[in-house]
Structure formats: structure tokens, C-alpha cells
């Protein structure tokens, strides 16, 4: 009789708490999960005393807590775990490296006079930038001849003058320094075709 009384009491407490909980939870995607959790608590409240009555004299002992793995298997599992961890770290580092290279290229493309940029980044094991190598392709205005034979631009291509290269280099170096805190001596900029 005490078992039945305890079971009914536990069910009433769970039902009261669950009804308040359902009132507090807004309509949406969370409500079904709350109902599932409440249903599980009700099942536990019913099954626990029932199982205690049915298996009163039985000793259910689980030995999984005391499980000991053989040394050879243990080393194999640890080695596989280390390899998997290293693969995940390498993948993460490559993704970060690609993203940083893309950011530097995108920002460098915004500098006037820059047509295209190719960036290579070296990173330290801690994830900090070690060195940046940038290959810059500069733009030249399109050679256009206007009507009436007046040449707007000369018909021969001239390389960009040294002063403009220095200005572009200084702007790119300053931007990288501001964004990543990388000193200017760790930023190598080469001009292609100039």
C-alpha cells in the first residue's frame, strides 16, 4: 500500500510541475521536447516502484564501471584517437589559413592601383601569423583612342613607376599591420609585371 501511495504522490508532483512548465514554455519547437521529457519522468515514476517490487530479491550489478581494457587494445585506441585529433587540428588550421589568405587578398584588392593579389601565409603552431607573402598585379588604364585621332593614353604600355609601387606597398603593409598586428618586416610584397 505504501508503494502505491508513493507512486501516486510522485505522479501528482510531476504532473503539477509539468503543467506549470508547459505554461512557461512558449509555443514552438521546444514544447514537444518538454512534453517528451515530462513523459519520460512519468514513465520512470511508474516503472521504478514496479521494478523494485518485481525484482526485490535480485541483485542487478553492472560491471561496466570496472571494465579494464587490455594494454594492446588501449594503446591502439589511444593512437587512433591521437591521429584523429591531429587530422581535425590540421583541417582547422588549413581552413583558418585559407580564410586569412582570402581576407588579406580582399583587403589588398581595395588599394587603388591593385588589379589582382595572390597571398601566401605562414602560421605558427599557436595559430598566429608568422609571415605574409603577397604578389601584386597592378592595373594600367586601358589604352583608348578617342574619335578625331586624339590619343588619350599612350599606345605603349609603361610599367608602374617606383613611387606608386612604394605607395601601394606602404598601404598594404599598413592595412595588414592594423588588422593582424604583423610587423612590416614580416610582410613581403612583390610586384608582378611592373
N, C-alpha and C positions, 0 to 999 in steps of 0.2 A: 504494500500500500504506500509505503514511503517513496518507493521508486516512481510510482505513478504520480504522486503528489509533486515530486521534484521535477519530473518531466513536464507536467502541465505548467508549473511555475516558470520553468526556463522558457517554454514556448511563449507564454504570455509576455515575458520580459522582452524576448526577441521580437515579437510582433509589435509591441508598443514602440520599441526603439526603431524598428524598420519603418513604421508608419510615419514617425517624425522625420526620419531620414529621407523618405520619399517626398515629403512635403518640402524639404530644404533643397533637394536636388532639382535643378531646372530641367525642363523638357529638352530632350536632345539625345545625343549619342551616349551620354553617361548613364542615363536612367536604366537601360537594360542590364548594364553591368552591376548596378546596385541591387537590382532585383535578383540577379544570379547569386550574388554574394549572400543576400538575405536567405534565399532558398537553400544554399549550402549550409548556412548556420542552423536553419530549421531541421534539415536532414541530420546534421551532427547531433542536435539536441534530442532527436528521436532515436537515432541509431545507437548512440553511445550507451545509454542505460540498457537498451535492449541487448546489445552485445555483451555488456557486463553480466546480465542475467544468464545468457546462454553459455557463456564461457567462464563461469565463475571459478571452476576448479582447474582451468587450463592456464599454463604459463606460456604466453606468446613472447618469445625472446627473439630479437632481431640482432644478428651478429654483424651487420654491415658496419657498425661503428668500429668494430675491432678488426676489420679487414686489413690484412697486410699483403702488399704486393711483392712478388718475387723481385729480387735485386736486378736481374737482367731485364725484366719487363719494365721495371721502374726507370732504369736508365734509358731504355728505348723511348718510353713515353716522354721523359724529360727532354731528350734530344729532339724528338719531333715537335715538342712544344717550343723549344728554342728556335728551331728552323722556321716554324710558322710565325713566331713573333718577329724574327728578322725579316721575313718576307713582307709582313704588314708594315714594319718600320720603313723598309726600302720603298715600298709603294707610296707610303705617305710622304717620304722625303722627295720622291720624284714628282708627285703632284704639287707639292709646295714649290719646288724648284721651277716647274713649268709655269705655275701661276705668277711667281715673281718675275721670271723672264718675260712673260706676257705683259705684266704691269709696266716694267721698265721700257719695253718696246713701245707700248701705247703712249706713255708719257713722253718719250723721246720723239715720237712722231708729231707731237704737238708743237715742237720747236720750229719756228719759221726757217725755211731753207732745207728742212729734212724731208726726203721723199720716202725712204724706207729704212728700217732698222732691224738688225739681227743681233740678238742678245744671247750671251752665254754667261752663266752664273756658276761660281764655285762656292759651295757652302761648307761650313764647319760641321762636325758631328753634332754640335749642340743646336744646329738649325740657324745659326747666324750667318749673314753674308760674309764671305771671305774676300772675294774678288769678282768684279764685273768686267766683262769684255764686250764692247759694243762696236759693231760695224755699221757705219752710217753711209747711206747713199743719198747724196744731196740732189736737190732739184735745180734745174735750169729752166728759165722761162721758155715756153715754146717759141720756136723761131717762126714768126709770122710776117708775111709780106702783105702790106695793105694795097688797096687799089691805088692807081696812079703811080706805081713804081717806087713808092717811098718805103724804105726798109725800116721797120720799127725796131727790130733787133738785128744784130749782125748775122750773117749767114754761116759763120763758123762757130763751132762750139768752143767755148773757153772754159777751162776748169775754174771752179770757185776759188776766189783769191784767199790767201792765207789768213787775212784778218777775219773774214767771215767764218772760216773753219775754227779759228780760236774762239769767236763769239759763240758758235754752236757748241763747241766742246765745253766752254765755261757754263753755258746754260744747262746742258745735260748733266754735267758733273754737279752743279748746284742743286738741281732737282733731285738727283739720286741721294745726295748728301742730306737734303731736307727730309726725304721720305724714309730712308733706311739708316741714316747716321753713318754711312760709309765714307771714310776719308777719301779725298780726291786722288791720293796716290794709289788707291786700290781700284780706281776706275780707269780702265784702259779704253780709249776711243780711237778707232781707226776710220779713215775716210776712204771709201771705195770709189774709184773713178775720178778722184779730184786731186 
